[in-house]
Amino acid sequence: MPKNLARESLRIVFKESSFEALLSVESLKPMPTLYIKTLGCKVNTYDTHALENQFKALGYDIVESPDLATVSVLNTCSVTENADKEARYLLRRFRRENPDTVVVATGCYAQTDSQRLVDMDEVDLVFPNQTKDIVAVSTDDFVKRLETHSGEPRAQVSKLPSHVKAVSGNKQGHFKSALTMLEADSSQTRAFLKIQDGCNGFCTYCLIPYARGASRSVAPDEVTREVRRLIELGIKEIVFTGIHIGDYGDDLEEGVTFVRLIEELFSWPDMIRIRISSLEPRELGEDLLKVLSQRPELFCDHFHLPLQSGNDRILKLMRRSYDSKTYADNVALARKYFPNANFGADIIPGFPSETDEEFEDTLAFIKSVGLNYLHVFPYSQRPNTAAAKMPGHLPAEVVKARASKLRKLSVELKENYLRRFVGTETLVLWEKDTDSQGRVKGHSTNYLEVCAPQHIAVVPGTINRVLLKGFVEDHRLLGKLLDLTALPLETLQEEMLGT
């Protein structure tokens, strides 16, 4: 157990006649501590924040490394084989750094290959995604049992919840569990808020429908109640997350849609900035764009639209729900409403049977559409997916070379996009993080990362008008503050609307 102990009562009694000092410790109780690490997407980030809140409610303090932790949790990803390998490496590291910590695996890898994790000697407990709601309580019960029966070998305790069967090689059903709103993280200036989870798409390369289950939505009244809580806590930006946000409401009563949810929130006079973490290309329609453009001072003009390939044959093999023309048309439409918007995409190089010419099609398409950054995921054969059985799997060195070329292109695209804004003014929400030089960092609505001058002590959670002066390290821009205090939201609205 960790070394930090809370002393409930400590008395020093002096016996004057003999000058003896008696140190009496009436009780020493360990303060439970939690270390948690996240792999993967923003949906996982949200889930991690929710887990932290649940452990805090049970009396756990959050610590920065496994060697200080009563419990060490890894929220895993399984989008690629490398993500699986990283998860196993980290779980072993948790045990190596602290033999006494309770090692817990949850997340997507715990859903798609729980048997592999159960078989690891270093892992104490495994909670698939479908049981994330019981991680904190069940783990705390486990910790208390260990304290009560300290001589009991951990191996005698079942690692999985009693109602869950171990899964090997992703051989499982397409589960559908209830989705309720969990409290988002409120310790930062921006808060992630998961309103949807799961996927009904079954793209041929993808584990997500198995790892996350069927598409399901949080009820609108739960969403609005949580948004209100965050506003009252002083959060300045909410990032809506989900696997397919555009599917929001499909499993709820008729008339519930993501567009109507945004309409409701934008009707609030004290509504704060919102950002959408990711949308499928087919989900970016004109009805949504019209609503978003009604409150330009609130919407963060940053669109992440997974592309995967710019070649139509490959898109069809992937079982994507669009072709290259549809994707290009949607980007062009969004740019009409938001001309300075930042557009990013996920790309999968090296899909089975992808030729050199088809890969070049993807490079040319990315440039022609005007994307500004790329998240590159080299094709990885995932168990029990349709693509795993396809002919034409490419040599690893070919896939690696194509991924490298895409990452180099992404750097160029990002630099070119940033240069457009040097010498212009923007509004920056300052955050709690700093760069290596100690400068406070923040983001503009279109997701430009901006640093404040070193000699200016900006306040995290405030919004300032900034003149973008030029580049600093790691593709950030240096900003000169044009106002030294945060502007009231009403003033921001008036300035953005030109009133």
C-alpha positions in Angstrom: 0.0 0.0 0.0 1.2 3.6 -0.5 3.3 5.2 2.1 1.2 8.3 2.7 -0.7 7.7 6.0 -3.3 9.9 7.7 -2.8 10.1 11.4 -6.2 10.1 13.1 -4.7 10.8 16.5 -1.2 11.3 17.7 -0.3 12.0 21.3 3.0 12.6 22.9 2.9 12.1 26.6 5.8 13.3 28.7 6.5 11.7 32.1 8.3 14.5 33.9 9.8 12.3 36.6 11.7 10.1 34.2 11.9 12.4 31.2 10.4 9.5 29.1 8.6 10.3 26.0 5.9 7.9 24.9 4.7 8.2 21.3 1.2 6.7 21.0 -0.4 6.2 17.6 -4.0 5.3 18.3 -4.8 4.5 14.7 -3.1 4.8 11.3 -5.3 4.5 8.2 -4.1 4.5 4.6 -5.6 7.2 2.4 -6.6 5.4 -0.8 -5.1 6.9 -3.9 -5.8 6.5 -7.6 -3.5 6.7 -10.7 -5.4 6.6 -14.0 -4.0 6.7 -17.5 -6.0 7.1 -20.8 -5.2 5.7 -24.2 -7.1 6.6 -27.3 -9.8 9.0 -28.2 -11.7 11.9 -26.6 -14.6 9.5 -25.7 -12.1 7.6 -23.5 -10.8 10.9 -22.1 -14.4 11.7 -21.0 -14.8 8.2 -19.5 -11.6 8.7 -17.5 -12.8 12.0 -16.1 -16.0 10.3 -15.0 -14.1 7.4 -13.4 -11.9 9.9 -11.5 -15.0 11.6 -10.2 -16.4 8.3 -9.0 -13.2 7.3 -7.2 -13.1 10.8 -5.6 -16.6 10.3 -4.3 -15.3 7.2 -2.5 -12.5 9.1 -0.8 -9.6 8.6 -3.3 -7.0 11.2 -4.0 -5.6 11.4 -7.5 -1.8 10.9 -7.8 0.6 11.3 -10.7 2.3 7.9 -10.8 1.6 4.2 -10.1 4.2 4.0 -7.4 2.0 6.3 -5.2 -1.3 4.6 -6.0 -3.5 2.2 -4.0 -5.2 1.6 -7.4 -3.8 2.0 -10.9 -6.3 2.1 -13.7 -5.5 1.9 -17.4 -8.4 3.0 -19.7 -7.4 1.1 -22.8 -7.8 1.6 -26.6 -7.9 -1.2 -29.2 -8.0 0.7 -32.5 -4.7 -0.8 -33.7 -2.5 -3.7 -32.7 0.0 -1.2 -31.4 -2.6 0.1 -29.0 -3.1 -3.4 -27.6 0.7 -3.8 -27.2 1.0 -0.4 -25.4 -1.8 -1.4 -23.0 0.0 -4.7 -22.0 3.3 -2.8 -21.6 1.8 -0.2 -19.4 -0.1 -2.7 -17.2 3.2 -4.6 -16.6 4.9 -1.2 -15.8 2.2 -0.4 -13.2 3.0 -3.7 -11.4 6.8 -3.2 -11.8 6.7 0.3 -10.3 4.4 -0.7 -7.4 4.0 -4.4 -6.6 1.3 -3.5 -4.0 -1.0 -1.4 -6.3 -4.2 -2.9 -7.5 -3.9 -3.0 -11.3 -7.2 -2.4 -13.2 -7.8 -2.7 -16.9 -10.9 -1.2 -18.5 -11.8 0.3 -21.9 -12.0 -1.0 -25.4 -9.2 -3.6 -25.2 -10.8 -4.9 -22.0 -14.0 -5.4 -24.1 -12.5 -7.0 -27.2 -9.9 -9.3 -25.7 -10.6 -9.5 -22.0 -9.2 -13.1 -21.8 -5.8 -11.8 -22.8 -5.8 -9.3 -19.9 -7.3 -11.8 -17.4 -4.4 -14.1 -18.2 -1.8 -11.5 -17.3 -0.4 -12.0 -13.9 0.2 -8.3 -13.5 -3.6 -7.5 -13.8 -5.9 -7.8 -10.8 -9.3 -6.7 -12.2 -10.7 -6.4 -15.8 -13.8 -4.3 -16.5 -15.0 -4.3 -20.2 -16.7 -1.1 -21.5 -20.1 -2.5 -20.8 -19.3 -2.5 -17.0 -17.5 0.8 -16.7 -20.2 2.1 -14.4 -19.1 -0.3 -11.7 -15.3 0.1 -11.9 -14.9 2.4 -8.9 -17.3 0.6 -6.5 -16.1 -2.9 -7.4 -12.4 -1.9 -7.2 -12.9 -0.2 -3.8 -14.6 -3.4 -2.5 -11.6 -5.4 -3.8 -9.2 -3.1 -2.0 -11.1 -3.5 1.3 -11.2 -7.3 0.9 -7.4 -7.2 0.5 -7.0 -5.1 3.6 -9.3 -7.5 5.6 -7.7 -10.7 4.3 -4.2 -9.6 3.7 -2.9 -13.2 3.4 -5.4 -14.2 0.7 -3.7 -14.7 -2.7 -5.1 -12.2 -5.2 -5.2 -14.9 -7.9 -8.1 -16.6 -6.0 -10.4 -13.6 -6.7 -12.2 -13.5 -10.0 -10.8 -10.7 -12.2 -14.0 -10.1 -14.2 -17.4 -9.0 -12.9 -19.5 -12.1 -12.1 -22.1 -11.5 -14.9 -19.4 -11.1 -17.6 -17.8 -13.8 -19.7 -14.2 -13.5 -20.9 -13.9 -12.6 -24.6 -11.0 -13.8 -26.8 -10.1 -12.4 -30.2 -13.2 -10.1 -30.4 -15.6 -13.1 -30.6 -18.6 -11.5 -28.9 -22.0 -10.0 -29.6 -22.9 -6.4 -30.4 -23.8 -5.4 -26.9 -26.3 -2.6 -26.0 -26.2 -1.3 -22.5 -28.0 1.8 -21.1 -26.2 5.1 -21.4 -26.6 7.6 -18.7 -24.9 11.0 -18.1 -21.9 10.8 -15.9 -20.5 14.0 -14.4 -17.9 15.5 -16.7 -14.5 16.8 -15.5 -14.9 20.3 -14.1 -11.3 20.9 -13.0 -10.2 22.4 -16.4 -11.4 25.4 -18.4 -12.8 23.1 -21.0 -15.0 20.1 -20.2 -15.6 17.0 -22.3 -19.2 15.8 -22.4 -20.2 12.4 -23.8 -23.7 12.5 -25.2 -23.5 9.4 -27.4 -21.6 6.1 -27.5 -21.4 3.1 -29.8 -21.7 2.5 -33.5 -24.0 0.6 -35.9 -21.7 1.1 -38.9 -19.4 -2.0 -39.0 -16.7 -0.7 -41.3 -14.7 -3.6 -42.4 -11.5 -2.6 -40.6 -13.0 -1.5 -37.3 -13.5 -3.0 -33.8 -15.6 -0.1 -32.5 -19.1 -1.7 -32.8 -17.7 -4.6 -30.6 -15.7 -2.4 -28.3 -18.3 0.2 -27.7 -21.6 -1.6 -28.6 -24.6 -0.4 -30.4 -25.3 3.3 -30.9 -27.1 4.9 -27.9 -27.8 8.4 -26.7 -28.1 10.3 -23.4 -31.5 11.7 -22.9 -31.7 15.4 -23.7 -32.8 16.5 -20.2 -29.8 14.8 -18.8 -27.5 16.6 -21.2 -29.0 20.0 -20.6 -28.9 19.5 -16.8 -25.1 18.6 -17.0 -24.5 21.6 -19.3 -26.2 23.9 -16.8 -24.0 22.4 -14.0 -20.9 23.1 -16.0 -21.9 26.7 -16.7 -22.5 27.3 -13.0 -19.1 25.9 -12.2 -17.5 28.5 -14.5 -16.5 26.2 -17.4 -16.0 28.3 -20.5 -16.1 25.6 -23.2 -17.8 22.3 -23.6 -16.5 19.6 -26.0 -19.3 17.3 -27.1 -17.9 13.8 -27.6 -19.3 10.5 -29.0 -18.5 7.8 -31.5 -21.2 9.0 -34.0 -22.5 12.3 -32.6 -24.7 12.7 -35.7 -26.6 9.6 -34.7 -27.6 11.3 -31.5 -31.3 10.7 -30.7 -31.8 7.8 -33.2 -32.5 5.4 -30.3 -34.7 7.9 -28.4 -38.2 9.3 -29.0 -39.1 10.8 -32.3 -37.9 14.3 -32.9 -34.8 14.1 -30.7 -31.7 15.0 -32.8 -28.3 16.6 -32.3 -29.5 19.7 -34.3 -32.5 20.2 -31.9 -30.2 19.7 -28.9 -27.9 22.5 -30.2 -30.9 24.7 -30.9 -32.1 24.4 -27.3 -28.6 25.2 -25.9 -28.1 28.1 -28.2 -31.4 29.6 -27.0 -29.8 30.1 -23.5 -28.6 33.7 -23.0 -25.7 32.6 -20.9 -24.6 29.6 -23.0 -20.8 29.1 -23.3 -18.6 28.0 -26.2 -19.2 24.5 -27.7 -16.9 22.3 -29.7 -17.7 19.1 -31.5 -15.0 16.5 -31.2 -15.7 14.6 -34.4 -18.5 14.1 -37.0 -18.9 11.5 -39.7 -18.9 13.3 -43.1 -22.6 12.3 -43.7 -23.5 14.0 -40.3 -22.3 17.4 -41.4 -25.4 18.6 -43.2 -26.8 22.1 -43.9 -29.4 21.9 -41.2 -26.7 21.5 -38.6 -24.5 24.2 -40.2 -27.4 26.7 -40.2 -28.0 26.2 -36.5 -24.3 26.5 -35.7 -23.9 29.7 -37.7 -26.7 31.4 -35.7 -24.3 31.8 -32.7 -20.8 32.3 -34.2 -19.5 33.6 -30.9 -20.4 30.3 -29.3 -19.5 27.7 -31.9 -15.9 26.6 -32.3 -15.3 26.4 -36.0 -13.2 23.2 -35.9 -14.4 20.1 -37.8 -12.8 16.7 -37.5 -14.2 14.5 -40.3 -12.8 11.0 -40.6 -11.8 10.4 -44.3 -9.8 7.1 -44.1 -9.1 7.1 -47.9 -9.4 9.5 -50.8 -10.0 6.6 -53.3 -13.5 5.4 -53.9 -12.7 1.8 -54.5 -10.9 1.6 -51.1 -13.8 3.6 -49.4 -16.2 1.0 -50.7 -14.1 -1.9 -49.5 -13.9 -0.2 -46.1 -17.7 0.0 -46.1 -17.7 3.7 -45.5 -21.0 5.6 -45.9 -19.8 8.2 -48.5 -17.6 8.6 -51.5 -14.9 11.2 -52.1 -17.3 13.6 -53.9 -19.7 13.6 -51.0 -16.8 14.3 -48.6 -15.5 17.1 -50.7 -19.0 18.7 -51.1 -19.6 18.6 -47.3 -16.3 20.3 -46.6 -17.0 23.0 -49.2 -20.5 23.6 -47.7 -19.1 23.9 -44.2 -16.4 26.4 -45.5 -19.2 28.6 -46.9 -20.6 29.0 -43.4 -17.2 29.1 -41.6 -14.5 30.3 -44.0 -11.7 30.2 -41.3 -12.6 26.7 -40.0 -10.0 24.2 -39.2 -10.6 20.8 -41.0 -8.9 17.6 -39.9 -9.3 13.9 -40.8 -8.4 10.4 -39.8 -6.5 8.5 -42.5 -5.8 4.7 -42.8 -2.9 4.0 -45.2 -2.1 0.5 -46.3 -5.7 -1.0 -46.4 -5.6 -4.5 -48.0 -5.1 -4.3 -51.8 -4.5 -0.5 -51.8 -2.2 0.2 -54.8 0.5 2.8 -55.0 -1.8 4.8 -57.4 -4.7 4.6 -55.0 -2.5 5.9 -52.2 -1.5 8.8 -54.4 -5.2 9.4 -55.0 -5.5 9.9 -51.2 -2.6 12.4 -51.1 -4.0 14.4 -54.0 -7.5 14.4 -52.5 -6.3 15.6 -49.1 -4.6 18.6 -50.8 -7.5 19.4 -53.1 -10.1 19.4 -50.3 -7.9 21.7 -48.2 -7.6 19.6 -45.0 -5.4 21.3 -42.3 -4.1 18.3 -40.3 -4.2 14.5 -40.3 -4.5 11.8 -37.7 -2.7 8.8 -39.3 -3.6 5.2 -38.3 -1.6 2.7 -40.3 -3.9 -0.2 -41.2 -3.8 -2.9 -38.5 -5.4 -6.3 -38.9 -8.0 -6.5 -36.1 -9.5 -9.8 -35.1 -12.9 -10.9 -36.3 -13.3 -7.9 -38.7 -14.2 -8.3 -42.4 -10.9 -6.7 -43.6 -8.9 -9.3 -41.8 -10.2 -11.9 -44.2 -9.6 -9.9 -47.3 -6.8 -10.7 -49.8 -4.0 -8.4 -50.6 -2.6 -7.5 -47.1 0.4 -5.3 -47.7 4.0 -5.7 -46.3 4.5 -3.9 -43.0 7.3 -1.7 -44.6 4.9 -0.5 -47.3 2.2 0.5 -44.7 4.9 2.2 -42.6 6.3 4.2 -45.5 2.8 5.4 -46.5 2.0 6.4 -43.0 5.3 8.4 -42.8 4.5 10.2 -46.0 1.1 11.2 -44.6 2.5 12.4 -41.3 5.0 14.6 -43.3 2.1 16.0 -45.3 0.2 16.7 -42.1 3.0 18.9 -40.8 3.0 20.9 -44.0 -0.7 21.3 -44.0 -0.7 22.5 -40.4 2.1 25.0 -41.0 0.4 26.4 -44.0 -2.9 26.8 -42.1 -1.2 28.5 -39.2 0.6 31.0 -41.5 -2.8 32.3 -42.7 -3.5 33.7 -39.2 -0.2 35.4 -38.4 -1.0 39.1 -38.1 -4.7 38.6 -37.4 -6.7 38.9 -34.3 -8.6 36.1 -32.5 -10.2 35.2 -29.2 -8.3 32.8 -27.0 -9.5 30.8 -24.1 -6.6 30.3 -21.7 -6.1 26.9 -20.1 -4.1 25.6 -17.1 -1.3 24.1 -19.2 2.0 25.8 -19.9 4.7 25.1 -22.6 8.4 24.3 -21.9 9.1 28.0 -21.5 6.4 28.5 -18.9 4.0 30.3 -21.2 0.3 29.8 -20.6 -1.4 28.0 -23.5 -4.9 28.4 -24.9 -7.0 27.8 -28.0 -8.9 29.9 -30.4 -12.3 28.8 -31.6 -10.7 27.2 -34.7 -8.3 25.3 -32.5 -5.2 27.3 -33.0 -2.9 26.6 -30.1 -1.7 30.0 -28.8 0.9 30.9 -26.1 0.7 34.1 -24.1 3.9 36.2 -23.7 6.1 35.1 -20.8 5.8 38.4 -19.0 2.0 38.4 -19.1 0.2 36.5 -16.3 -3.1 35.5 -18.0 -5.8 33.8 -15.9 -6.9 30.3 -17.0 -10.6 30.3 -17.8 -10.6 33.8 -19.2 -11.0 34.8 -22.9 -8.8 37.5 -24.4 -8.5 39.2 -27.7 -5.1 38.4 -29.1 -2.9 39.5 -32.0 -1.1 36.5 -33.4 2.6 37.5 -33.8 4.3 34.3 -35.2 5.5 30.8 -34.5 6.9 29.3 -31.4 7.8 25.7 -30.6 5.7 22.7 -31.6 3.4 24.6 -34.2 2.1 27.0 -31.7 1.5 30.7 -32.3 2.6 33.5 -29.9 -0.1 36.0 -29.1 0.0 39.6 -28.0 -2.8 40.5 -25.7 -4.9 43.4 -26.9 -6.9 43.4 -23.7 -5.6 42.6 -20.2 -8.8 41.3 -18.8 -11.4 38.8 -20.0 -14.2 40.3 -21.9 -17.8 39.6 -20.7 -19.6 37.1 -22.9 -22.2 39.7 -23.9 -19.4 41.9 -25.3 -18.0 38.9 -27.2 -21.4 38.3 -28.7 -21.7 41.9 -29.8 -18.2 42.0 -31.3 -18.6 38.7 -33.2 -22.0 39.8 -34.5 -20.8 43.3 -35.4 -23.5 45.0 -33.3 
